[in-house]
């Protein structure tokens, strides 16, 4: 039976992951695109900061929409966000891959000036609050919403069948949305970006959860391939 992987990120991000997965998986595979989040801009304003913080690639696009000046230092959650920030004209500083680690890195650097955390409505890590508590001035700028979407008919059909499906999950938000879509008939395996994502998955949905060794796309790809290999051997 052909293994099934359901990708829940916005289409562009899922397409990149799907291409990498197909390139490294030696065999047939069914990949279903079922975005559970739609990024919607919201009205926001931001006084000119000395540096910006991006805990998501979506923050980079939002900063450009807000008209923030190119050339600003941009503390980025991970390497992919840093790449996008550099392409947008910012001067990126790459974090360890998660919001908590990024806050720790900023505090350790003891920077001066005012920061702006450009984020979505649904965010974790209390970035601005933690920085302000550490004596680093940071404005919280909510510039977009991550609107919940339903599983597509194709994805619903897959999880309603008596087969195994694999969900790579990149955020606690998508895990929370998926919880409300269960219970599932299929045996569901999750690949979580981090422990925070794992903790957001309801136990009644699945106990089959693998956590990536690092909170980045490369580690998620490796973890997904490992789960695929285990499923093929089990069959």
C-alpha positions in Angstrom: 0.0 0.0 0.0 1.3 3.4 -0.9 2.2 5.5 2.2 0.1 8.7 2.6 1.5 12.0 4.0 -0.8 14.9 4.7 0.7 18.4 4.7 -1.1 21.0 6.7 1.0 24.2 6.1 0.1 26.9 3.7 0.4 25.8 0.1 3.7 27.4 -0.8 5.5 26.0 2.3 3.9 22.6 1.8 5.0 22.5 -1.8 8.7 23.0 -0.8 8.5 20.2 1.8 6.7 17.9 -0.7 9.4 18.4 -3.3 12.2 17.6 -0.8 10.3 14.5 0.5 9.7 13.1 -3.0 13.4 13.7 -3.9 14.6 11.7 -0.9 11.9 9.0 -0.7 12.8 6.0 -2.9 9.4 4.6 -3.8 5.7 5.5 -4.3 4.2 8.0 -2.0 0.8 9.9 -1.9 1.1 13.5 -0.7 -2.1 15.3 0.2 -2.1 19.1 0.6 -4.6 20.1 3.2 -3.6 23.6 4.6 -5.1 24.2 8.1 -4.1 27.8 8.3 -4.7 30.8 6.0 -2.5 33.8 6.7 -4.7 37.0 6.7 -3.2 40.5 7.2 -4.7 42.6 9.9 -4.5 46.3 10.5 -1.4 47.2 12.4 1.1 50.0 12.9 4.6 50.1 14.1 6.8 53.0 15.3 10.3 52.9 13.8 12.3 50.3 15.8 16.0 49.8 16.0 15.6 46.1 15.2 12.9 43.6 14.4 12.1 40.1 15.6 10.7 37.4 13.3 9.5 34.2 14.9 7.9 33.1 11.6 8.5 33.6 7.9 5.1 35.3 7.7 6.5 38.1 9.9 8.9 39.0 7.2 6.1 39.6 4.7 4.2 41.5 7.3 7.2 43.8 8.0 7.5 44.6 4.4 3.8 45.5 4.3 4.2 47.8 7.3 6.9 49.6 5.5 9.7 48.9 7.9 13.0 50.1 6.6 15.4 47.7 4.9 18.8 47.4 6.5 17.3 46.9 10.0 18.8 44.1 12.1 16.4 41.2 12.2 16.6 38.5 14.9 15.1 35.5 13.2 13.9 32.3 14.8 15.7 30.0 12.4 17.7 29.7 9.1 14.8 29.7 6.7 13.3 32.9 8.2 16.7 34.4 8.1 17.1 33.6 4.4 13.8 35.3 3.7 14.7 38.3 5.9 18.0 38.8 4.0 16.2 38.6 0.6 13.8 41.3 1.9 16.7 43.6 2.7 17.1 43.1 6.4 20.3 42.2 8.2 19.4 38.8 9.8 20.8 37.2 13.0 19.9 33.5 13.0 18.4 32.0 16.1 18.3 28.4 17.3 15.0 27.4 15.7 12.5 28.2 18.5 11.1 31.3 20.1 12.3 30.6 23.6 15.9 30.0 22.4 15.7 33.2 20.3 14.7 35.2 23.4 17.6 33.8 25.3 20.0 34.7 22.6 18.7 38.3 22.4 19.0 38.7 26.2 22.5 37.3 26.2 23.5 39.7 23.5 22.4 42.7 25.7 21.4 44.9 22.7 20.4 48.5 23.0 17.5 50.3 21.3 13.9 49.3 20.7 12.7 46.0 19.2 9.5 45.2 17.4 8.2 41.6 17.4 6.2 41.3 14.1 4.0 38.3 14.8 0.6 36.6 14.2 -2.4 36.7 16.4 -1.6 33.2 17.6 1.9 33.0 19.0 3.8 31.3 21.8 6.9 32.1 23.8 5.8 35.5 25.3 8.6 37.1 23.3 7.9 40.7 24.0 6.9 40.2 27.6 10.1 38.2 28.4 12.3 40.8 26.7 10.7 43.7 28.5 11.1 41.9 31.7 14.8 41.5 30.9 15.1 45.2 30.4 15.0 45.1 26.6 12.3 47.4 25.1 10.1 45.4 22.7 6.8 46.3 21.0 4.4 43.6 20.2 3.1 44.1 16.7 0.2 41.7 15.7 0.3 42.1 11.9 -1.6 39.0 10.7 -4.0 36.3 11.7 -3.6 32.5 11.2 -7.2 31.7 10.4 -8.2 28.0 10.9 -9.3 25.9 7.9 -11.0 22.5 7.7 -9.4 19.4 6.3 -9.9 19.1 2.6 -12.3 16.4 1.3 -9.3 14.3 0.1 -7.6 14.5 3.5 -10.9 13.6 5.3 -11.2 10.6 3.0 -7.7 9.4 3.9 -8.2 9.7 7.7 -11.6 8.0 7.4 -10.1 4.9 5.7 -8.5 1.9 7.5 -4.9 2.8 6.6 -2.0 4.7 8.1 -1.4 8.4 7.4 1.5 10.7 8.5 1.0 14.3 9.5 4.2 16.4 9.7 3.2 19.3 12.0 5.2 22.5 12.2 3.3 24.5 14.8 1.1 24.1 18.0 -1.6 26.0 16.1 -2.0 23.4 13.4 -1.9 20.6 16.0 -4.7 22.3 18.0 -6.8 22.8 14.8 -6.3 19.1 13.9 -7.4 18.0 17.3 -10.9 19.2 16.5 -11.0 17.2 13.3 -10.7 13.8 15.0 -11.3 11.1 16.0 -9.9 9.3 13.0 -10.4 5.8 11.6 -7.0 5.7 10.1 -3.9 5.0 12.2 -2.4 8.5 12.5 1.3 9.1 12.9 2.5 12.6 13.8 5.9 14.1 13.2 6.2 17.2 15.5 8.6 20.1 14.9 9.2 20.4 18.7 8.1 19.3 22.1 5.7 22.3 22.1 4.0 20.9 19.0 3.9 17.4 20.5 2.3 18.7 23.7 -0.4 20.4 21.6 -1.5 17.1 20.1 -4.5 15.6 22.0 -3.7 12.0 23.3 -7.0 10.7 22.0 -6.0 11.6 18.4 -2.8 9.6 18.4 0.0 8.2 20.6 2.2 7.8 17.5 4.3 10.9 17.7 7.9 11.4 16.6 9.7 14.7 17.4 12.3 16.2 15.1 15.8 16.4 16.5 15.9 20.1 15.8 13.2 22.7 15.1 13.9 23.1 11.4 12.8 21.9 8.0 15.8 19.6 7.5 15.2 17.7 10.8 11.5 17.5 10.0 12.3 16.0 6.6 14.6 13.4 8.2 12.1 12.5 10.9 9.3 12.1 8.3 11.5 9.8 6.2 12.2 7.7 9.3 8.5 7.3 10.1 7.9 6.4 6.4 10.6 3.7 6.6 9.2 2.3 9.8 5.7 2.1 8.2 7.0 0.3 5.1 8.9 -2.2 7.2 5.8 -2.8 9.4 3.7 -3.6 6.4 
